[in-house]
Amino acid sequence: MVLVEWQNTKFQFMVGAFVSICLLVLGLLLNQPIVCLLPIPLCILILSVKDIRIPFYLLVFSLPLSLNLQDKAHINLDFPDVPLMLLLTALFIFIALINHATISFRKIVSHPIVIIVLLSFAWTAVSVVFSPEPLFSSKYLAKKVWFLIPFLFLPILLFRQTKIIVRSAQIIVGILSIIAVIILVRFSALGFRFEDVHDPIQPFFMNHVMYGSMLSCIVPICFGALLLSRKLSMQWMIAIACLAVLLIATYFSYSRAAWMGVVFGACIYVCVRWKLAHIAMLSFMGLVLAGVLWMSTNNKYLEFKPQFEKTIMHESIMDHLLATIQGTDISSAERYYRWIAAIRMCNDHPLTGVGPNNFYDYYKSYTITSFRTWVSRNPEKSTTHNYFLFMLVEQGYPAMILYAILIFFIFWFGQKTYHRLQDRQHKIIVMSVLCMIAALFINNFFSELLEADKIGSLFYMGLAVLVVMDFSSREIPIVD
């Protein structure tokens, strides 16, 4: 474990206690409660320097619980996860400098998955430079830094100990299960009505899509925990209960992408066992590309324009599903509207896109009026509802291609690692992560969730697990 060990713990404790008392007295004298509370983050900081696992576990714990402060404090900040992400970013840089002689960063950054992630980050920087609003786009780049470090690079060091992977999974499964029970109880009071799905999930999730996405991604992790538990043990029974709660909650999230994600995760389980996962992903992307080319031929997509008067938000889930098949539900119709605009935009900005964070300001002039719906005003300023197109529009073809390559390499390397490993626990962990990423991929295909803390964190921690397990299966040490 790469940690900073203090030479004189007693002395450090005395200094911390003295500073805390001074802050407490100062706050009382000035009648400032905020100053009185400063010893709390100070203690967290001291403990964090001593053992970086503490803030990491706090971050994992906070992911399902985090909420945006925009409505309450008029600050566009996810709390408490973003402050913890910033803290871990700073601590990682500090620890990397202290332990640079023992950590083999060359091996870490030479792993194919990490290389693709870094290339994607580098291209994001290029797209920021050529963005019409570089200052605004640079916020996206800055957020990417404190996203990658605490969720990818730090876990690569921490996850060398399997117990940290297991404990992190236990934390997030446990907390999300508790939240799901609370939401289900609230929702039951409303009769589980489809039109009332939004209110019970507040304030934990922005919308039912985010809620369903996180549930469907954690289902495979919970199933893995069940396989790792001794049958009929307390841990096994807890895993059974959590899995049941998560599956029920996924159904009542009324998110079609979440349902598809669970099914697709199960399909990837079979494909990995048969060594077909990489082929399955290539086939999926090939079918999507063929569909896009077919729809583009002679403007065939114009034949599928929605009927404005029939495109509505349905009040029951059965009506919603039937409308999905018929192409008359509002969310599907609005997706067509955004997707067509995104594809038309890429013709004018093929290489570097319109710049990160700039889709909303540019897309409306590229839309087609006949595909407009009554929700096309888009007051929430949402984007493309497809991550491939999101990359294409804002960062150009290179970004979209790098994302496609990353997805392929995840399942190719993950599958190879799974079959190379001999340890049963490690095999179950790798399989659970691959199924989680498969569910996430489907959810992300209909949204742009990698930029959201609750979902993007799972993706990058999953990558960290695969990188560590790959090194472990080939007996390559990354720390001397």
Protein Blocks (a to p, Z undefined) as FASTA:
>chain_A
ZZdddfblmlmmmmmmmmmmmmmmmmmmnopaklmmmmmmmmmmmmmmmommlmmmmmmm
mmmmpccfklmnopacddfklmmmmmmmmmmmmmmmmmmmmpcfklmmmpmklmmmmmmm
mmmmmmmmmpmblmlmmmmmmmmmmmmmmmmmmmmmmmmpmklmmmmmmmmmmmmmmmmm
mmmmmmmmnoopaklmmmmmpckbfblmlmmmmmmmmmmmmmmmmmmpcehiaklmmmmm
mmmmmmmmmmmnopaklmmmmmmmmmmmmmmmnopmmmmmmmmmmmmmmmmmmmmggolm
mmmcccfklmccdfbfklmmmmmmnopafklmmmmmmmmmmmmmmmmmmmnonoehilmm
mmmmmpcfklpcfklnomnopaehpaklmmmmmnojmlmmmmmmmmmmmmmmmmmmmmmp
mblklmmmmmmmmmmmmmmmmmmmmmcfklpmklmmmmmmmmmmmmmmmmmmnopafbZZ
